[in-house]
Amino acid sequence: MSFHGIIENYDSAATTPTDERVIREMIPYFYDRAANSSSLNNQGRKNKEIIDVAQSRIAMAIGCGQEEVFITSGGTESNNWAIRGIPLYGKTIAVSATEHLSVLKTAQLIAPTIQIAVNSTGVIDLNQLYDVVKTGEIGLVSVHWANNETGTIQPISEIYDICQENGVIFHTDASQAYGKIPIFFDADLMTISAHKFYGPKGVGALVIRNGVEINPIITGGAHQHGLRAGTLPVPLIVGFGKACSLMDENFQFQEKVKKQVDGILNVFDNYKNVTINSDDNRIPSFLNFSLDVDSAEVIAIMEEKFGVYISKGAACMEGKPSYVLQAQGLSYKHSKNSIRLSFNKFNKLSKIGVFPHNLQSCIKAVMEGEK
């Protein structure tokens, strides 16, 4: 697949390009194979079978059952369903301090919420989590598999063990991990989103372990065993499944890009105006760092001068200082002037290699403009 534009997009944590093979597989279901998968006509029944195939592909990637995969509109809906749908019976929710806003804000709306601290690299404090959970006052724990700003990977198996030992439901938002690194269904509930790994936007899933009690938050028809009403978007689900079938390529890319990111880090070691905010315990295609100058100006110059998109952090933060980095103990200034690099498999590796030198050129341009 090739893109003919001049822009290199290093903001792939926000979204990835849709793989051309995914698009090709989707197209017939917009036209001659368009039918409601709940319809009893021949094409409707065929589309139901196609959805089953896609759900099997989604399930195989994490070792869960096909019947445990429930299609949603994406990560935000899945997170909302996990938080709003679990009966809490008056109990409290515990989340890490660096969760995506669709978890943090939703939890705070639903019930008393405890934020578990993270260390300087963003890893959750397991001792605090254990102390909180063993009180018996927690009904739900939600911790993302990988952070959307730094790529930091959490000790999910250990967290799930703590929750299981204390009879607490555990949800993990795996949107930034699923499709990028091998993961398993070490949770009661797991959020995944297709557009984070070269699938279409507008479709994701909440994986619900058999036996977990959860209420629907979208009601109406009897779709998806009565737990999530609404006509299923067959083309998007087909694309979701196809993207899952291409995961091995993504894992190979992560291995390749790690060398490029390590090269950037080696160059950054010589720069006093760059502070690294993430360590090796992260998604390999991620790198978060802060500048001594206004990062928004650097981002604008980088795009204009070198044709490269980069980001201050999560798209949903709209350029505000990073609460994730502040939770890691960084100052307001460093949190405000952070940059998130997140690469995708269509980026040119040769351009990634020259990025740190181009960055210094942009930093100098900002400094000269401030004089």
SERO-4910 file (N, C-alpha, C, O; in steps of 0.05 Angstrom, whole numbers):
BEGIN
 pado doro    nc1    nc2    nc3   cac1   cac2   cac3    cc1    cc2    cc3    oc1    oc2    oc3
  Met    A     17    -24      0      0      0      0     18     25      0     38     26     14
  Ser    A     10     45    -15     26     69    -16      8     93    -13    -15     94    -23
  Phe    A     18    114      0      4    139      2     20    160    -14     44    161    -12
  His    A      6    176    -29     19    194    -48     21    222    -37     32    240    -51
  Gly    A     11    227    -13     14    253     -1     42    258      9     58    240     11
  Ile    A     48    283     15     75    291     24     77    290     54     99    293     65
  Ile    A     55    286     68     55    287     97     63    260    109     52    239    101
  Glu    A     81    260    129     86    236    145     71    240    171     75    260    185
  Asn    A     54    221    178     37    223    202     50    208    225     51    183    226
  Tyr    A     61    223    245     72    211    269     53    214    293     62    216    316
  Asp    A     28    215    287      7    217    307    -12    193    306    -36    196    306
  Ser    A      0    170    304    -16    146    298    -29    134    323    -46    116    320
  Ala    A    -23    144    347    -38    136    370    -66    147    369    -85    136    380
  Ala    A    -69    170    356    -96    182    353   -113    166    334   -136    160    339
  Thr    A   -101    158    312   -114    140    293    -93    130    272    -73    144    267
  Thr    A    -98    107    261    -80     96    240    -94     98    213   -119     98    212
  Pro    A    -79     99    191    -92     97    165   -105     69    163    -95     50    173
  Thr    A   -127     68    148   -140     43    143   -126     28    121   -121     39    100
  Asp    A   -118      3    127   -103    -13    108   -120    -17     83   -145    -22     85
  Glu    A   -108    -15     59   -123    -17     34   -137    -44     32   -158    -46     20
  Arg    A   -124    -65     42   -136    -92     41   -161    -93     58   -180   -108     52
  Val    A   -162    -78     80   -186    -76     97   -208    -62     81   -231    -71     82
  Ile    A   -201    -40     68   -221    -25     53   -233    -43     31   -257    -43     27
  Arg    A   -216    -57     16   -225    -74     -6   -245    -96      4   -264   -102     -9
  Glu    A   -240   -107     28   -257   -127     39   -284   -116     47   -304   -129     47
  Met    A   -284    -90     55   -309    -77     64   -327    -69     41   -352    -71     44
  Ile    A   -316    -61     19   -332    -48     -2   -357    -63    -11   -378    -50    -14
  Pro    A   -356    -89    -16   -380   -103    -25   -404   -101     -6   -427   -103    -15
  Tyr    A   -398    -97     20   -419    -97     39   -433    -69     41   -452    -65     56
  Phe    A   -422    -50     26   -436    -24     23   -455    -25     -1   -472     -8     -3
  Tyr    A   -451    -45    -19   -466    -45    -44   -482    -70    -48   -503    -73    -35
  Asp    A   -473    -89    -64   -489   -112    -72   -493   -132    -49   -511   -148    -50
  Arg    A   -477   -130    -28   -481   -148     -5   -493   -133     19   -492   -142     42
  Ala    A   -504   -110     14   -516    -94     35   -542   -107     44   -561   -109     29
  Ala    A   -543   -115     69   -567   -126     81   -564   -125    111   -542   -126    122
  Asn    A   -586   -122    125   -586   -123    154   -581   -151    164   -594   -170    156
  Ser    A   -561   -154    181   -553   -181    190   -574   -194    207   -572   -218    214
  Ser    A   -594   -178    216   -616   -190    231   -639   -198    214   -658   -211    223
  Ser    A   -638   -192    188   -659   -199    169   -658   -229    164   -637   -242    165
  Leu    A   -681   -240    157   -683   -269    152   -680   -276    123   -681   -300    115
  Asn    A   -676   -255    106   -671   -262     77   -643   -274     74   -627   -274     92
  Asn    A   -638   -283     50   -613   -298     44   -588   -282     50   -570   -291     63
  Gln    A   -587   -257     40   -564   -240     44   -561   -232     74   -539   -230     84
  Gly    A   -583   -228     87   -582   -223    116   -569   -245    131   -552   -241    149
  Arg    A   -577   -270    124   -566   -294    138   -536   -296    131   -520   -303    149
  Lys    A   -529   -290    106   -500   -291     99   -484   -271    114   -462   -276    123
  Asn    A   -495   -247    117   -481   -226    132   -478   -233    162   -458   -226    174
  Lys    A   -498   -247    173   -495   -256    200   -472   -276    202   -457   -275    222
  Glu    A   -469   -293    183   -446   -312    182   -420   -297    180   -400   -305    192
  Ile    A   -420   -276    163   -395   -260    160   -387   -246    186   -364   -245    193
  Ile    A   -407   -236    201   -402   -224    227   -390   -245    246   -372   -238    261
  Asp    A   -401   -269    245   -390   -290    262   -360   -295    256   -344   -299    274
  Val    A   -353   -295    230   -325   -299    223   -308   -276    234   -287   -281    245
  Ala    A   -318   -251    231   -303   -228    241   -299   -230    271   -278   -225    282
  Gln    A   -321   -237    285   -319   -239    314   -299   -261    322   -285   -259    343
  Ser    A   -298   -283    307   -278   -304    312   -250   -294    309   -233   -301    325
  Arg    A   -245   -277    289   -219   -265    285   -211   -247    308   -189   -247    317
  Ile    A   -231   -231    317   -226   -213    340   -219   -229    365   -201   -223    379
  Ala    A   -234   -251    369   -231   -267    393   -204   -283    393   -191   -285    413
  Met    A   -197   -293    370   -172   -309    368   -147   -293    376   -128   -304    387
  Ala    A   -148   -267    371   -125   -250    378   -119   -248    407    -96   -243    415
  Ile    A   -139   -253    424   -135   -252    453   -142   -277    468   -141   -278    492
  Gly    A   -150   -298    453   -156   -323    465   -182   -324    481   -184   -338    501
  Cys    A   -202   -309    472   -228   -310    485   -248   -325    466   -241   -332    444
  Gly    A   -272   -329    476   -293   -341    459   -307   -321    441   -309   -298    449
  Gln    A   -315   -330    418   -329   -313    399   -354   -300    412   -361   -277    407
  Glu    A   -367   -316    429   -392   -307    442   -387   -285    463   -405   -273    473
  Glu    A   -361   -281    470   -354   -261    489   -348   -233    477   -344   -214    491
  Val    A   -349   -232    450   -343   -207    435   -369   -193    428   -385   -203    413
  Phe    A   -372   -169    439   -396   -152    433   -387   -127    418   -371   -112    428
  Ile    A   -399   -124    395   -391   -102    377   -403    -75    388   -426    -74    397
  Thr    A   -386    -54    387   -394    -27    395   -386     -8    373   -375    -16    353
  Ser    A   -390     18    379   -381     39    359   -352     46    363   -342     62    347
  Gly    A   -339     36    384   -311     42    388   -303     43    417   -319     35    434
  Gly    A   -279     53    422   -268     52    449   -284     67    470   -288     58    492
  Thr    A   -293     91    463   -307    108    482   -333     94    491   -340     94    515
  Glu    A   -348     83    472   -373     69    480   -367     45    497   -380     39    516
  Ser    A   -346     29    489   -339      5    504   -331     12    533   -340     -1    552
  Asn    A   -316     33    536   -308     42    563   -332     51    579   -335     44    602
  Asn    A   -350     66    566   -374     75    580   -391     51    588   -402     50    610
  Trp    A   -394     31    571   -410      8    577   -398     -7    600   -413    -16    618
  Ala    A   -372    -11    600   -359    -25    622   -363    -11    649   -368    -24    669
  Ile    A   -361     15    649   -364     31    674   -393     33    682   -400     29    706
  Arg    A   -411     39    663   -439     44    670   -455     18    673   -475     17    687
  Gly    A   -446     -4    660   -462    -28    659   -458    -47    682   -476    -63    688
  Ile    A   -435    -46    696   -430    -64    718   -446    -55    743   -443    -32    752
  Pro    A   -464    -71    754   -478    -64    778   -458    -61    801   -444    -80    808
  Leu    A   -457    -38    813   -438    -32    835   -449    -37    863   -434    -41    882
  Tyr    A   -475    -37    865   -488    -42    891   -476    -24    913   -471    -34    935
  Gly    A   -473      1    906   -464     21    926   -434     22    930   -424     37    947
  Lys    A   -419      6    915   -390      5    919   -376     26    902   -388     40    886
  Thr    A   -350     29    906   -333     49    894   -318     38    870   -314     14    867
  Ile    A   -310     56    852   -294     48    829   -265     57    834   -260     78    844
  Ala    A   -246     40    826   -217     47    828   -206     47    800   -209     28    784
  Val    A   -191     69    793   -179     71    767   -150     81    771   -144     93    792
  Ser    A   -134     78    751   -107     90    752   -110    120    746   -129    128    733
  Ala    A    -91    136    756    -92    165    752    -87    173    724    -91    197    717
  Thr    A    -79    155    706    -72    162    679    -91    150    658    -84    149    634
  Glu    A   -115    142    666   -135    130    648   -144    150    627   -141    174    630
  His    A   -154    139    605   -166    155    584   -190    170    596   -203    160    615
  Leu    A   -196    193    586   -218    209    597   -245    195    596   -262    200    612
  Ser    A   -249    177    576   -274    163    575   -278    144    598   -300    135    603
  Val    A   -256    137    612   -258    122    637   -259    140    661   -277    138    678
  Leu    A   -240    159    662   -239    177    686   -265    193    690   -276    192    712
  Lys    A   -274    206    669   -298    223    672   -323    207    677   -340    214    693
  Thr    A   -325    184    663   -348    167    666   -350    156    694   -371    156    706
  Ala    A   -327    146    704   -327    135    731   -335    155    752   -351    149    770
  Gln    A   -325    180    749   -332    201    768   -361    209    767   -373    218    787
  Leu    A   -374    205    744   -403    210    741   -420    188    754   -442    193    763
  Ile    A   -409    164    754   -425    141    762   -424    135    792   -444    128    804
  Ala    A   -400    138    804   -397    129    832   -373    143    844   -357    155    830
  Pro    A   -370    142    871   -345    151    883   -322    137    870   -323    112    866
  Thr    A   -301    152    864   -279    141    849   -252    146    863   -247    169    871
  Ile    A   -236    125    865   -209    128    876   -189    126    853   -190    107    837
  Gln    A   -170    145    852   -149    144    832   -124    132    844   -114    142    864
  Ile    A   -114    111    832    -90     97    842    -66    111    830    -65    116    805
  Ala    A    -46    117    846    -22    132    837     -6    115    817     -7     90    817
  Val    A     11    129    801     30    116    784     58    126    791     60    147    803
  Asn    A     78    111    782    106    120    788    115    139    766     99    148    749
  Ser    A    141    146    766    151    166    747    150    158    718    153    175    700
  Thr    A    146    132    713    143    123    685    115    115    678    110    105    657
  Gly    A     96    120    697     68    115    691     57     88    699     34     82    693
  Val    A     73     71    713     63     45    721     48     47    747     57     61    766
  Ile    A     25     34    748      8     35    772     21     24    797     37      5    795
  Asp    A     14     36    820     25     27    846      8      2    854    -14      5    864
  Leu    A     19    -21    851      5    -46    857     -1    -48    887    -21    -59    895
  Asn    A     17    -38    904     13    -40    933    -11    -23    941    -28    -32    957
  Gln    A    -14      1    930    -37     18    936    -62      5    926    -83      5    939
  Leu    A    -61     -6    901    -84    -20    890    -93    -43    908   -117    -46    913
  Tyr    A    -74    -59    917    -81    -81    934    -94    -72    960   -114    -83    969
  Asp    A    -82    -51    972    -93    -41    997   -122    -31    994   -139    -34   1011
  Val    A   -127    -18    971   -154     -7    965   -173    -29    960   -196    -29    971
  Val    A   -165    -49    944   -184    -70    936   -191    -88    960   -214    -97    962
  Lys    A   -172    -93    977   -177   -112    999   -196   -101   1021   -204   -116   1039
  Thr    A   -203    -75   1019   -221    -64   1038   -250    -74   1035   -266    -73   1053
  Gly    A   -255    -85   1011   -282    -95   1005   -301    -73    996   -325    -79    991
  Glu    A   -291    -49    992   -308    -27    984   -308    -22    954   -323     -5    944
  Ile    A   -291    -36    939   -288    -32    911   -305    -51    895   -304    -76    900
  Gly    A   -321    -41    876   -338    -58    859   -326    -63    832   -333    -82    819
  Leu    A   -309    -44    823   -298    -45    796   -271    -32    795   -267    -10    806
  Val    A   -252    -45    782   -225    -33    777   -222    -31    747   -228    -49    732
  Ser    A   -213     -7    738   -208     -3    710   -180      9    706   -174     31    715
  Val    A   -163     -6    692   -135      2    686   -129     -4    657   -132    -27    649
  His    A   -120     16    642   -114     11    614    -89     -7    610    -71     -7    627
  Trp    A    -89    -21    588    -66    -39    582    -42    -23    575    -20    -28    584
  Ala    A    -46     -2    559    -24     15    551    -35     44    549    -57     49    540
  Asn    A    -19     63    559    -27     90    560    -27    103    532    -10     97    516
  Asn    A    -47    120    527    -50    132    501    -32    155    495    -30    165    473
  Glu    A    -17    165    516      2    187    512     31    177    512     47    186    496
  Thr    A     37    159    531     65    150    534     70    122    524     93    115    519
  Gly    A     48    107    520     51     79    511     59     61    534     63     37    529
  Thr    A     60     71    559     68     54    582     50     30    585     25     33    584
  Ile    A     62      7    588     47    -18    591     44    -25    620     63    -25    636
  Gln    A     19    -31    628     13    -38    656     16    -68    661     13    -84    643
  Pro    A     21    -75    687     22   -104    694     -5   -116    697    -15   -121    719
  Ile    A    -18   -121    674    -46   -129    674    -51   -155    688    -71   -158    703
  Ser    A    -34   -175    684    -39   -201    697    -39   -198    727    -55   -210    741
  Glu    A    -20   -183    738    -19   -179    767    -43   -164    777    -54   -170    798
  Ile    A    -53   -144    762    -77   -129    770   -101   -148    770   -117   -147    789
  Tyr    A   -103   -164    749   -126   -183    748   -125   -203    771   -146   -210    782
  Asp    A   -101   -212    778    -99   -231    801   -109   -218    827   -123   -230    842
  Ile    A   -101   -192    831   -110   -178    855   -140   -176    856   -153   -181    877
  Cys    A   -152   -170    833   -181   -167    832   -195   -194    836   -215   -195    850
  Gln    A   -185   -215    823   -197   -241    826   -196   -251    855   -215   -262    866
  Glu    A   -173   -246    868   -170   -255    896   -190   -241    915   -197   -252    936
  Asn    A   -199   -218    907   -217   -202    924   -245   -199    913   -261   -183    923
  Gly    A   -251   -215    893   -278   -215    882   -287   -189    869   -311   -182    870
  Val    A   -269   -175    856   -274   -149    844   -273   -152    813   -255   -165    803
  Ile    A   -292   -140    799   -292   -140    770   -270   -123    760   -265   -101    770
  Phe    A   -255   -133    739   -233   -118    728   -238   -112    698   -243   -130    683
  His    A   -236    -87    691   -238    -78    663   -212    -65    655   -199    -50    670
  Thr    A   -203    -72    630   -179    -59    619   -186    -47    592   -197    -61    575
  Asp    A   -178    -22    588   -180     -9    562   -155    -17    546   -134     -6    551
  Ala    A   -158    -35    528   -135    -45    512   -134    -32    484   -122    -43    466
  Ser    A   -147     -9    481   -148      3    455   -120      8    442   -117      5    418
  Gln    A   -101     17    459    -74     23    448    -56     -1    447    -34      1    436
  Ala    A    -64    -24    458    -47    -47    458    -57    -68    438    -40    -80    424
  Tyr    A    -83    -73    437    -94    -93    419    -87    -87    390    -92    -65    381
  Gly    A    -75   -106    377    -67   -102    349    -39    -91    346    -28    -91    323
  Lys    A    -26    -82    368      1    -72    366     21    -92    379     43    -96    368
  Ile    A     13   -103    402     30   -123    415     13   -147    422    -11   -143    426
  Pro    A     24   -171    425      8   -194    433     -2   -190    461     13   -184    480
  Ile    A    -28   -194    465    -41   -192    492    -60   -215    494    -67   -228    475
  Phe    A    -70   -220    519    -88   -241    525   -112   -230    541   -110   -208    552
  Phe    A   -133   -245    543   -157   -236    556   -154   -240    586   -167   -257    598
  Asp    A   -136   -224    598   -131   -225    627   -149   -204    641   -138   -186    654
  Ala    A   -175   -207    639   -193   -187    650   -221   -199    650   -226   -220    638
  Asp    A   -240   -185    663   -268   -192    660   -281   -178    637   -299   -188    625
  Leu    A   -270   -154    632   -280   -137    610   -256   -124    596   -237   -115    609
  Met    A   -257   -123    569   -235   -111    554   -246    -94    531   -263   -103    516
  Thr    A   -236    -70    530   -243    -51    508   -222    -53    486   -198    -53    490
  Ile    A   -232    -55    461   -215    -53    437   -228    -36    416   -252    -33    415
  Ser    A   -211    -25    398   -221     -6    378   -206    -11    352   -181    -11    351
  Ala    A   -221    -14    330   -209    -22    304   -190     -1    292   -170     -8    280
  His    A   -196     25    295   -181     45    281   -153     50    293   -137     65    281
  Lys    A   -147     37    315   -121     40    327   -101     20    314    -77     23    319
  Phe    A   -110      1    298    -91    -17    285   -100    -23    256   -101    -46    247
  Tyr    A   -104     -1    241   -108     -1    212   -136    -12    203   -139    -19    180
  Gly    A   -155    -12    222   -182    -18    215   -198      7    211   -187     29    214
  Pro    A   -224      5    206   -241     29    202   -248     42    228   -249     30    249
  Lys    A   -254     68    226   -264     83    249   -294     76    253   -308     68    234
  Gly    A   -303     79    278   -331     76    283   -339     48    292   -363     42    293
  Val    A   -320     30    297   -326      3    306   -305     -6    326   -281     -1    323
  Gly    A   -315    -20    346   -297    -32    366   -312    -54    380   -331    -65    369
  Ala    A   -303    -62    403   -316    -83    418   -311    -81    448   -291    -70    456
  Leu    A   -331    -91    463   -326    -96    491   -327   -126    494   -347   -139    488
  Val    A   -305   -137    503   -303   -166    508   -312   -171    537   -301   -160    555
  Ile    A   -333   -188    540   -345   -193    566   -342   -222    573   -353   -240    559
  Arg    A   -328   -228    594   -324   -255    602   -350   -269    609   -367   -257    623
  Asn    A   -353   -293    600   -377   -308    606   -382   -308    636   -364   -314    652
  Gly    A   -407   -303    643   -415   -303    672   -414   -276    685   -424   -273    707
  Val    A   -401   -256    673   -400   -229    685   -427   -216    682   -439   -215    660
  Glu    A   -437   -205    704   -463   -192    704   -459   -163    694   -444   -147    706
  Ile    A   -473   -156    673   -471   -129    662   -498   -121    649   -511   -138    637
  Asn    A   -505    -96    652   -530    -86    641   -525    -72    615   -503    -60    611
  Pro    A   -544    -72    596   -540    -56    571   -543    -26    577   -557    -18    596
  Ile    A   -529    -10    562   -533     19    564   -546     30    538   -554     53    538
  Ile    A   -547     13    517   -561     20    493   -583     -1    490   -578    -24    485
  Thr    A   -608      8    493   -630    -11    494   -648     -8    470   -648     13    456
  Gly    A   -664    -29    464   -682    -28    441   -687    -57    433   -701    -72    447
  Gly    A   -676    -64    410   -680    -91    399   -664   -112    414   -650   -106    434
  Ala    A   -666   -137    405   -654   -159    418   -626   -166    406   -617   -188    410
  His    A   -614   -147    393   -588   -152    381   -567   -160    402   -569   -151    425
  Gln    A   -548   -175    394   -525   -184    410   -535   -194    438   -526   -184    459
  His    A   -552   -213    437   -562   -227    461   -577   -207    479   -578   -212    504
  Gly    A   -588   -186    468   -603   -167    484   -586   -148    500   -596   -132    516
  Leu    A   -559   -148    496   -541   -132    512   -533   -105    499   -525    -87    512
  Arg    A   -536   -104    472   -529    -79    458   -546    -77    434   -541    -89    413
  Ala    A   -567    -60    436   -586    -58    414   -575    -41    391   -556    -25    395
  Gly    A   -585    -46    367   -578    -30    344   -569    -47    321   -556    -68    324
  Thr    A   -576    -38    297   -567    -52    272   -537    -53    271   -524    -32    273
  Leu    A   -526    -76    266   -497    -79    265   -486    -68    239   -497    -74    218
  Pro    A   -464    -53    240   -451    -42    216   -434    -63    202   -410    -65    207
  Val    A   -446    -78    185   -433   -101    173   -406    -94    159   -386   -107    164
  Pro    A   -405    -73    142   -380    -66    129   -358    -61    150   -335    -69    146
  Leu    A   -364    -46    171   -344    -39    191   -334    -64    206   -311    -66    212
  Ile    A   -353    -82    212   -345   -106    226   -328   -124    209   -309   -136    218
  Val    A   -335   -125    183   -318   -140    164   -290   -129    164   -270   -143    164
  Gly    A   -288   -102    163   -261    -89    163   -247    -94    189   -222    -98    189
  Phe    A   -261    -94    212   -250    -99    238   -237   -127    238   -214   -131    246
  Gly    A   -252   -147    228   -242   -174    227   -218   -177    209   -199   -190    215
  Lys    A   -219   -164    185   -196   -165    167   -171   -153    179   -149   -164    177
  Ala    A   -174   -130    193   -151   -118    207   -139   -137    227   -115   -138    230
  Cys    A   -156   -153    241   -146   -172    260   -130   -194    246   -110   -204    258
  Ser    A   -138   -201    222   -124   -222    208    -96   -214    199    -80   -231    191
  Leu    A    -90   -188    199    -64   -177    190    -46   -170    214    -26   -156    210
  Met    A    -53   -178    238    -38   -170    261     -9   -177    261      8   -162    271
  Asp    A     -2   -200    250     26   -209    250     44   -187    237     67   -183    246
  Glu    A     34   -174    217     49   -152    204     54   -130    224     75   -118    225
  Asn    A     33   -124    240     36   -103    260     57   -109    280     73    -92    288
  Phe    A     58   -134    289     78   -142    309    106   -140    297    125   -131    311
  Gln    A    109   -148    272    135   -145    258    143   -116    256    167   -109    259
  Phe    A    124    -99    250    130    -70    248    140    -60    274    159    -44    275
  Gln    A    127    -68    296    135    -58    323    164    -66    328    179    -50    340
  Glu    A    173    -89    319    201    -97    323    219    -80    307    241    -72    316
  Lys    A    211    -74    282    228    -57    265    230    -28    275    252    -17    276
  Val    A    207    -17    283    207     11    291    221     16    317    230     38    323
  Lys    A    223     -5    333    237     -3    359    266      6    354    276     22    370
  Lys    A    279     -4    334    306      3    328    308     33    320    327     47    327
  Gln    A    287     42    306    287     70    298    283     88    322    296    109    325
  Val    A    265     80    340    259     96    364    284     96    382    291    116    394
  Asp    A    297     73    384    322     72    400    343     91    389    358    103    404
  Gly    A    343     93    363    362    112    350    355    141    357    373    157    362
  Ile    A    329    147    357    321    174    366    330    180    394    340    201    400
  Leu    A    326    160    412    333    164    440    363    168    442    372    184    459
  Asn    A    379    154    427    408    158    428    416    186    420    435    198    432
  Val    A    403    197    400    408    225    392    399    244    414    413    263    420
  Phe    A    375    239    425    364    256    445    382    258    470    382    278    485
  Asp    A    398    237    475    416    237    498    436    260    496    446    269    517
  Asn    A    441    270    472    459    293    469    446    320    469    459    341    467
  Tyr    A    419    320    473    404    345    472    395    352    500    381    337    513
  Lys    A    404    375    510    396    384    537    368    396    538    357    401    559
  Asn    A    357    402    514    331    415    513    308    396    509    285    404    503
  Val    A    314    369    512    293    348    509    294    331    534    315    321    542
  Thr    A    270    326    546    267    309    569    250    285    561    227    288    553
  Ile    A    260    260    565    245    236    558    225    229    580    233    229    604
  Asn    A    200    224    573    179    219    593    171    189    594    153    183    610
  Ser    A    182    172    577    174    144    577    199    127    576    220    135    566
  Asp    A    197    102    586    220     84    586    215     61    567    197     62    550
  Asp    A    231     39    570    228     16    552    202      1    556    195    -15    539
  Asn    A    189      5    579    164    -10    584    141      4    571    123     16    584
  Arg    A    140      4    544    120     18    529    116      4    502    131    -13    494
  Ile    A     94     11    489     90      3    461    114     13    445    119     37    446
  Pro    A    128     -4    430    152      5    416    149     28    398    168     44    394
  Ser    A    126     32    386    122     53    366    115     80    379    111    100    365
  Phe    A    115     81    406    109    105    421    135    118    432    154    104    438
  Leu    A    135    144    434    155    158    449    144    185    458    133    200    442
  Asn    A    146    191    483    137    216    494    160    232    506    176    220    521
  Phe    A    162    257    500    183    274    511    174    303    513    153    310    502
  Ser    A    188    319    529    182    347    533    204    364    523    227    356    523
  Leu    A    197    389    516    216    408    506    219    432    525    202    437    541
  Asp    A    241    446    522    245    470    538    232    495    526    232    517    537
  Val    A    220    491    502    206    513    488    177    505    483    169    482    490
  Asp    A    162    523    473    133    518    467    130    495    446    137    499    423
  Ser    A    120    472    455    118    450    436     97    455    414    100    444    392
  Ala    A     77    471    419     57    477    399     70    491    375     63    486    352
  Glu    A     89    510    380    103    524    359    121    504    344    123    506    319
  Val    A    134    487    358    151    467    345    135    449    327    144    443    304
  Ile    A    112    440    336     94    423    320     86    437    294     86    425    273
  Ala    A     79    463    296     71    478    272     94    480    252     90    478    228
  Ile    A    118    486    262    141    489    244    148    462    232    156    461    208
  Met    A    147    441    247    153    414    237    135    407    214    145    395    194
  Glu    A    110    413    215     91    407    194     97    424    169     98    415    147
  Glu    A    101    450    174    106    469    152    132    464    138    134    465    113
  Lys    A    153    459    154    180    457    143    188    429    132    202    426    113
  Phe    A    178    408    147    186    381    140    163    363    132    168    339    125
  Gly    A    139    372    133    116    356    124    112    332    143    106    310    133
  Val    A    114    336    169    110    315    189     90    324    209     93    345    222
  Tyr    A     69    307    213     50    312    235     60    300    261     67    276    261
  Ile    A     61    315    282     66    305    309     45    317    327     30    334    319
  Ser    A     44    307    352     23    314    370     33    322    397     54    312    407
  Lys    A     18    340    411     25    347    438     17    325    457     29    323    479
  Gly    A     -1    308    449    -10    286    466    -36    275    456    -40    273    432
  Ala    A    -53    267    474    -79    255    466    -96    275    451    -97    299    459
  Ala    A   -108    266    429   -125    284    413   -148    296    429   -156    318    425
  Cys    A   -159    280    448   -182    289    463   -175    311    483   -192    324    494
  Met    A   -148    316    488   -140    337    506   -139    364    492   -138    385    506
  Glu    A   -140    364    466   -141    389    450   -118    409    458   -123    433    459
  Gly    A    -94    398    462    -71    415    467    -67    424    496    -49    439    501
  Lys    A    -85    415    514    -82    423    542    -58    408    555    -50    388    545
  Pro    A    -47    419    577    -26    405    591    -34    376    599    -57    371    605
  Ser    A    -15    358    597    -21    330    601    -25    323    630     -6    325    646
  Tyr    A    -49    314    638    -53    304    665    -39    278    670    -32    271    692
  Val    A    -34    263    648    -18    238    650     10    243    660     19    230    678
  Leu    A     23    263    647     50    269    655     52    282    683     71    278    698
  Gln    A     31    298    690     30    309    716     27    288    737     38    290    759
  Ala    A     12    267    731      8    244    749     35    229    753     39    217    774
  Gln    A     52    231    733     79    218    734     99    235    750    121    227    754
  Gly    A     90    259    758    107    277    773    121    299    758    137    313    769
  Leu    A    115    302    732    127    323    716    115    350    723     91    352    731
  Ser    A    130    371    719    121    398    725    100    406    704     96    394    683
  Tyr    A     86    428    711     65    439    693     78    446    666     67    440    645
  Lys    A    102    459    667    115    467    642    122    443    625    116    444    601
  His    A    133    422    636    140    399    620    115    385    610    115    374    588
  Ser    A     94    385    626     69    372    617     56    388    595     43    377    577
  Lys    A     59    414    596     48    432    575     63    430    549     51    433    528
  Asn    A     89    425    551    106    425    527    115    397    519    138    393    509
  Ser    A     98    378    523    104    351    515     98    346    486     82    360    473
  Ile    A    110    325    475    104    316    448    102    285    448    118    272    461
  Arg    A     82    275    434     78    246    432     84    238    403     71    248    384
  Leu    A    104    221    400    109    208    374     95    181    374     98    166    394
  Ser    A     81    174    353     69    147    351     68    140    321     54    153    305
  Phe    A     84    120    314     88    113    286     69     91    277     58     76    292
  Asn    A     66     90    250     50     68    238     66     55    216     86     65    207
  Lys    A     56     32    207     71     15    189     75     27    161     90     16    144
  Phe    A     61     49    155     64     61    129     84     85    130     90     97    109
  Asn    A     95     91    153    115    112    155    141    102    142    148     79    142
  Lys    A    156    121    131    182    115    119    203    114    141    208    134    154
  Leu    A    216     91    144    236     88    165    259    108    162    270    117    182
  Ser    A    266    115    137    288    133    132    282    161    143    299    175    154
  Lys    A    256    169    141    248    195    152    248    196    182    254    216    195
  Ile    A    240    173    194    241    171    223    269    176    234    272    189    254
  Gly    A    289    165    219    316    168    228    326    196    230    343    203    246
  Val    A    316    214    213    325    242    213    308    260    230    314    284    233
  Phe    A    287    248    242    269    265    258    283    281    280    277    305    281
  Pro    A    300    269    296    312    285    318    328    309    309    328    330    322
  His    A    341    307    286    356    329    274    337    351    264    342    375    268
  Asn    A    315    343    252    295    362    243    281    376    267    275    399    266
  Leu    A    278    361    288    266    372    313    284    394    323    274    416    331
  Gln    A    310    390    324    328    411    334    326    436    317    328    458    327
  Ser    A    323    432    291    320    455    273    295    471    280    296    496    280
  Cys    A    274    457    287    249    471    295    251    485    322    241    507    325
  Ile    A    265    472    340    269    484    367    285    510    364    279    530    377
  Lys    A    306    509    348    323    533    344    306    555    331    310    579    338
  Ala    A    288    548    313    271    568    300    254    582    320    249    606    319
  Val    A    243    566    340    226    578    361    243    596    379    234    618    386
  Met    A    267    587    386    284    603    404    292    629    391    292    650    404
  Glu    A    298    628    365    305    653    351    281    671    349    284    696    350
  Gly    A    257    660    346    233    677    345    227    690    372    213    710    372
  Glu    A    236    678    394    231    689    420    250    711    428    246    726    447
  Lys    A    272    713    413    292    734    419    283    762    411    297    781    415
***
